[in-house]
């Protein structure tokens, strides 16, 4: 799997480079964390000769699934797996766009927060909140700021109520 993260690598991939990665290096899968929905859509529309594309940019998950991406590598699924699986089911299996949009409106603020802070630290905070063990972060990994996490984390992962929290996130059951 090739990890496409242009903000860290400084490399912007195009279809020609992706085909070369597959042909020369044997790359079979690309996790796209570039955040460019137009480029990603072009890649999986022209999938012949390219590595299989997986969406790795959480806030683009709905659009990527709706457009036909083969799979997602999604940090939010680590601590809200039920809603994430349900979104896939609604979009791919049932093709129920109305219900998928309603669910995505509840998931998206969590994805947005993950990307707006130290992503790895925020995912680990969500997991720890549920009592899931996580390993140490790398040297780049900070802790998720308490003021950002306190409002959404408890309401998004612990509450069984369906009313919106103060942050506007409709809570999910654990």
C-alpha positions in Angstrom: 0.0 0.0 0.0 1.2 3.4 -0.9 0.3 6.2 1.5 -0.5 9.4 -0.4 0.0 12.4 1.9 1.1 15.3 -0.2 1.2 17.7 2.8 4.0 15.6 4.3 5.8 14.3 1.2 5.6 17.4 -1.0 4.6 15.1 -3.9 1.4 15.5 -5.9 0.5 12.3 -7.6 -1.2 12.1 -11.0 -2.6 9.1 -12.8 0.6 8.6 -14.8 2.7 8.4 -11.6 0.2 6.1 -10.0 0.3 3.7 -13.0 4.1 3.8 -12.8 4.0 2.9 -9.0 1.8 -0.1 -9.8 3.9 -1.2 -12.8 7.4 -0.6 -11.5 7.0 -1.0 -7.7 4.1 -3.4 -7.6 1.9 -1.0 -5.5 -1.5 -2.5 -5.5 -3.3 -0.1 -3.2 -3.2 3.6 -2.6 -4.5 5.2 0.6 -5.3 8.7 -0.5 -5.0 11.3 2.2 -4.5 14.2 -0.1 -7.9 15.8 0.4 -8.4 16.4 -3.3 -11.8 15.0 -4.1 -11.5 15.9 -7.8 -8.2 14.0 -8.2 -9.4 11.1 -6.2 -12.6 10.9 -8.3 -10.6 11.0 -11.5 -8.3 8.2 -10.2 -11.1 5.8 -9.4 -13.0 6.6 -12.5 -9.9 5.7 -14.6 -9.0 2.7 -12.4 -7.5 0.6 -15.2 -3.8 0.3 -14.6 -3.9 2.2 -11.3 -3.6 0.9 -7.8 -6.9 0.3 -6.0 -7.9 3.6 -4.3 -8.9 3.7 -0.7 -10.2 7.0 0.7 -8.1 8.1 3.7 -9.4 11.6 4.2 -12.2 11.4 6.7 -14.3 14.4 5.7 -14.4 13.1 2.1 -15.7 9.6 3.1 -19.3 10.3 2.1 -18.4 11.7 -1.3 -15.8 9.0 -1.9 -18.3 6.2 -1.1 -21.0 7.8 -3.2 -18.6 8.2 -6.1 -17.5 4.5 -6.0 -14.3 4.3 -4.1 -13.5 0.6 -3.2 -12.9 1.2 0.5 -12.0 3.6 3.2 -9.2 3.8 5.9 -11.1 5.9 8.4 -9.9 7.0 11.8 -13.4 7.7 13.1 -14.3 4.0 12.6 -11.9 3.1 15.3 -14.2 4.6 18.0 -17.6 4.9 16.2 -17.6 1.8 14.1 -21.3 1.2 14.1 -22.3 4.5 12.4 -19.4 4.1 10.0 -20.5 0.6 8.9 -24.1 1.9 8.8 -23.1 4.7 6.4 -21.4 2.2 4.1 -24.5 0.0 4.2 -26.9 2.9 3.5 -24.8 4.2 0.6 -23.6 1.0 -1.0 -26.0 -1.8 -0.2 -29.3 0.0 0.2 -28.6 3.1 -1.9 -30.6 5.1 0.6 -29.3 8.6 0.0 -31.7 10.3 2.4 -30.9 8.1 5.4 -27.2 8.2 4.5 -27.2 12.1 4.4 -28.9 12.2 7.8 -26.3 9.8 9.3 -23.4 11.7 7.6 -24.6 14.9 9.2 -24.0 13.3 12.6 -20.6 11.7 11.6 -19.1 14.6 9.7 -18.5 17.0 12.7 -16.4 14.2 14.3 -14.4 13.7 11.1 -13.9 17.5 10.8 -12.5 17.7 14.3 -10.1 14.8 13.6 -8.7 16.7 10.7 -8.6 20.1 12.4 -6.4 18.9 15.2 -3.6 16.3 15.6 -5.4 13.5 13.8 -3.6 10.6 15.4 -4.0 12.1 18.9 -7.7 12.7 18.3 -8.3 9.2 17.1 -6.4 7.8 20.1 -8.4 10.0 22.4 -11.7 8.6 21.0 -10.4 5.1 21.5 -9.2 5.7 25.0 -12.5 7.3 25.9 -14.2 4.0 25.1 -11.6 2.1 27.1 -9.7 0.8 24.1 -6.0 0.5 24.4 -3.8 2.5 22.0 -0.1 2.5 21.6 2.1 5.5 22.1 2.0 8.2 19.4 5.0 9.0 17.3 7.1 12.0 18.1 4.8 14.1 15.9 1.7 13.0 17.9 0.6 15.4 20.5 -2.4 15.1 22.8 -5.8 16.1 21.6 -6.6 19.5 23.2 -9.0 19.0 26.1 -11.1 22.0 25.2 -11.7 20.6 21.7 -12.3 17.1 22.8 -14.5 17.5 25.9 -17.5 18.9 24.0 -17.7 16.3 21.3 -16.0 13.1 22.6 -18.3 12.3 25.5 -21.5 13.2 23.6 -20.5 11.4 20.3 -19.4 8.1 21.8 -21.2 7.6 25.2 -24.7 9.0 25.2 -27.6 6.9 24.1 -29.8 10.0 23.5 -30.7 11.2 20.1 -30.8 14.9 20.9 -28.0 17.2 19.7 -25.3 18.1 22.1 -24.0 21.6 22.8 -21.5 21.1 19.9 -24.3 20.2 17.4 -23.2 16.6 17.2 -25.9 14.1 17.5 -24.6 11.5 19.9 -24.0 7.8 19.0 -24.3 4.8 21.3 -21.0 3.1 22.1 
